[in-house]
């Protein structure tokens, strides 16, 4: 049975380098994995803490369930004004009152002009949500626009190698988690 990866694009732009990058990354996974790319963050309702636990909107329930039912999560996001995009923060806020990310194998990629501050913020938020990511399943790509062609393929071999390494590390993490070798708790799902 194939492992399911739910890949979230952190940008609302239809021409996003992060969306192109996720489409490229989807081709790098082994045949043991099925990757679903979610690029509809702009359609999510604004976070309302009063609705978060009681009567959340249907779209929020649906994305929480997709996260929960996946074997692993991949987030590929740009940096906007030294932070993560508001559409990504919005969906993560809808998940704070849940355990959908708890110990979930997670791959974090920040691809932007610089990206350092956005990457740090994303890592802090995902740590707060108790997502399971490592240095090997995280990647910062600065200067992304000059590193991809129009279809999203890496233009230099160094980036191609780094992307393959992060996918291999993430696949290994997902397989370890779901093959019973994981040392975390399973009852939080």
C-alpha positions as CSV (number, residue, x, y, z in Angstrom):
1,X,0.0,0.0,0.0
2,X,1.4,3.4,-1.0
3,X,2.2,6.0,1.7
4,X,0.3,9.2,1.3
5,X,2.0,12.5,1.4
6,X,0.0,15.7,1.8
7,X,2.0,18.5,0.3
8,X,1.0,22.1,1.1
9,X,2.0,25.1,-1.0
10,X,2.6,28.1,1.2
11,X,1.9,30.6,-1.5
12,X,-1.4,31.8,-2.9
13,X,0.1,32.6,-6.3
14,X,-0.7,30.3,-9.2
15,X,2.8,31.1,-10.6
16,X,4.6,30.3,-7.4
17,X,8.1,28.9,-7.6
18,X,7.1,26.8,-4.5
19,X,4.2,25.2,-6.5
20,X,6.5,24.4,-9.4
21,X,9.0,23.0,-7.0
22,X,6.4,20.7,-5.4
23,X,5.4,19.4,-8.8
24,X,9.1,18.6,-9.4
25,X,9.5,17.0,-6.0
26,X,6.5,14.9,-6.6
27,X,8.4,13.2,-9.4
28,X,11.3,12.5,-7.1
29,X,9.4,10.2,-4.7
30,X,9.7,6.5,-5.1
31,X,6.8,4.5,-6.4
32,X,5.9,3.6,-2.8
33,X,4.5,7.1,-2.3
34,X,1.5,9.0,-3.5
35,X,1.8,12.8,-3.3
36,X,-1.3,15.1,-3.2
37,X,-0.5,18.8,-3.7
38,X,-2.8,21.2,-1.9
39,X,-2.6,24.8,-3.4
40,X,-5.9,26.2,-2.2
41,X,-4.8,28.0,1.0
42,X,-6.4,31.3,-0.2
43,X,-9.8,29.6,-0.2
44,X,-9.6,28.9,3.6
45,X,-11.7,31.0,5.9
46,X,-9.9,33.4,8.2
47,X,-8.9,31.9,11.5
48,X,-11.5,32.4,14.3
49,X,-10.4,31.0,17.6
50,X,-14.0,30.8,18.8
51,X,-14.9,28.4,15.9
52,X,-11.7,26.4,16.1
53,X,-12.9,23.7,18.5
54,X,-16.6,24.2,18.3
55,X,-18.3,24.3,14.9
56,X,-15.2,24.8,12.6
57,X,-16.0,25.5,8.9
58,X,-16.3,22.4,6.6
59,X,-13.2,23.4,4.7
60,X,-11.2,23.4,8.0
61,X,-12.5,20.0,9.0
62,X,-11.6,18.7,5.5
63,X,-8.0,19.9,5.6
64,X,-7.5,18.7,9.2
65,X,-8.7,15.3,8.0
66,X,-6.4,15.3,5.0
67,X,-3.5,16.1,7.3
68,X,-4.5,13.5,9.8
69,X,-5.0,10.7,7.2
70,X,-1.7,11.3,5.5
71,X,1.4,9.4,6.3
72,X,3.5,12.5,6.0
73,X,3.3,16.2,5.4
74,X,5.4,18.4,3.1
75,X,5.3,22.2,3.3
76,X,7.0,24.2,0.6
77,X,6.7,27.9,1.3
78,X,8.2,31.3,0.3
79,X,9.0,34.0,2.8
80,X,7.0,37.2,2.7
81,X,8.3,40.2,4.7
82,X,10.6,38.0,6.8
83,X,7.8,35.7,7.7
84,X,5.7,32.9,6.4
85,X,2.8,33.9,4.1
86,X,-0.5,34.8,5.9
87,X,-2.4,32.1,4.0
88,X,-0.1,29.4,5.4
89,X,-0.1,30.8,8.9
90,X,-3.9,30.9,8.7
91,X,-4.3,27.2,8.0
92,X,-1.7,26.3,10.7
93,X,-3.6,28.4,13.2
94,X,-6.8,26.3,12.4
95,X,-4.8,23.2,13.5
96,X,-3.4,24.6,16.8
97,X,-6.3,23.2,18.9
98,X,-5.9,19.7,17.3
99,X,-3.3,17.0,17.3
100,X,-3.3,16.4,13.5
101,X,0.4,17.3,13.3
102,X,1.5,15.5,16.5
103,X,4.5,13.3,15.6
104,X,3.5,13.4,11.9
105,X,6.6,13.0,9.7
106,X,7.1,16.4,8.1
107,X,9.3,17.9,5.5
108,X,9.8,21.7,5.5
109,X,11.1,23.6,2.5
110,X,11.5,27.3,2.4
111,X,12.2,28.6,-1.1
112,X,12.4,32.3,-1.5
113,X,14.6,35.3,-2.4
114,X,16.3,34.9,1.0
115,X,14.1,32.8,3.2
116,X,16.1,32.6,6.5
117,X,13.5,34.4,8.7
118,X,10.5,32.6,7.1
119,X,12.3,29.3,7.5
120,X,13.0,29.9,11.2
121,X,9.4,31.0,11.8
122,X,8.0,27.9,10.0
123,X,10.3,25.6,12.0
124,X,9.2,27.3,15.3
125,X,5.5,27.0,14.4
126,X,5.8,23.3,13.3
127,X,7.7,22.5,16.5
128,X,4.9,24.1,18.5
129,X,2.4,21.9,16.6
130,X,4.6,18.9,17.5
131,X,5.4,18.0,13.9
132,X,8.3,15.5,13.5
133,X,11.0,17.1,11.3
134,X,14.7,16.9,11.3
135,X,17.7,18.8,9.7
136,X,17.7,16.2,7.0
137,X,14.0,16.7,6.2
138,X,14.3,20.5,6.1
139,X,15.7,22.7,3.4
140,X,16.3,26.4,2.8
141,X,16.7,27.5,-0.8
142,X,17.7,31.1,-1.2
143,X,17.4,32.8,-4.6
144,X,14.8,30.3,-5.9
145,X,13.7,32.2,-9.0
146,X,17.1,31.9,-10.6
147,X,17.4,28.2,-9.7
148,X,14.4,26.7,-11.5
149,X,13.4,26.7,-15.2
150,X,9.8,27.5,-16.3
151,X,8.6,24.0,-15.5
152,X,10.2,24.0,-12.0
153,X,13.2,21.8,-12.8
154,X,16.4,22.7,-10.9
155,X,18.9,24.5,-13.1
156,X,22.0,23.4,-11.2
157,X,23.1,19.9,-10.1
158,X,23.9,21.0,-6.5
159,X,20.2,21.9,-5.9
160,X,19.1,18.7,-7.7
161,X,21.2,16.7,-5.3
162,X,19.9,18.6,-2.2
163,X,16.3,18.1,-3.3
164,X,16.9,14.4,-3.8
165,X,18.6,14.1,-0.4
166,X,15.6,15.7,1.4
167,X,13.1,13.5,-0.4
168,X,15.1,10.3,0.5
169,X,15.4,11.4,4.1
170,X,11.7,12.2,4.3
171,X,10.7,8.9,2.7
172,X,12.9,7.1,5.2
173,X,11.3,9.0,8.1
174,X,7.8,8.2,6.9
175,X,8.6,4.5,6.4
176,X,10.3,4.3,9.8
177,X,7.3,6.0,11.5
178,X,4.7,3.7,9.9
179,X,6.6,0.5,9.9
180,X,6.6,0.3,13.7
181,X,10.2,1.5,14.2
182,X,9.2,5.0,15.4
183,X,10.0,5.8,19.0
184,X,7.2,8.4,19.4
185,X,3.6,7.9,20.6
186,X,1.0,6.6,18.2
187,X,-2.0,7.3,20.4
188,X,-1.9,11.1,19.6
189,X,-3.3,10.5,16.1
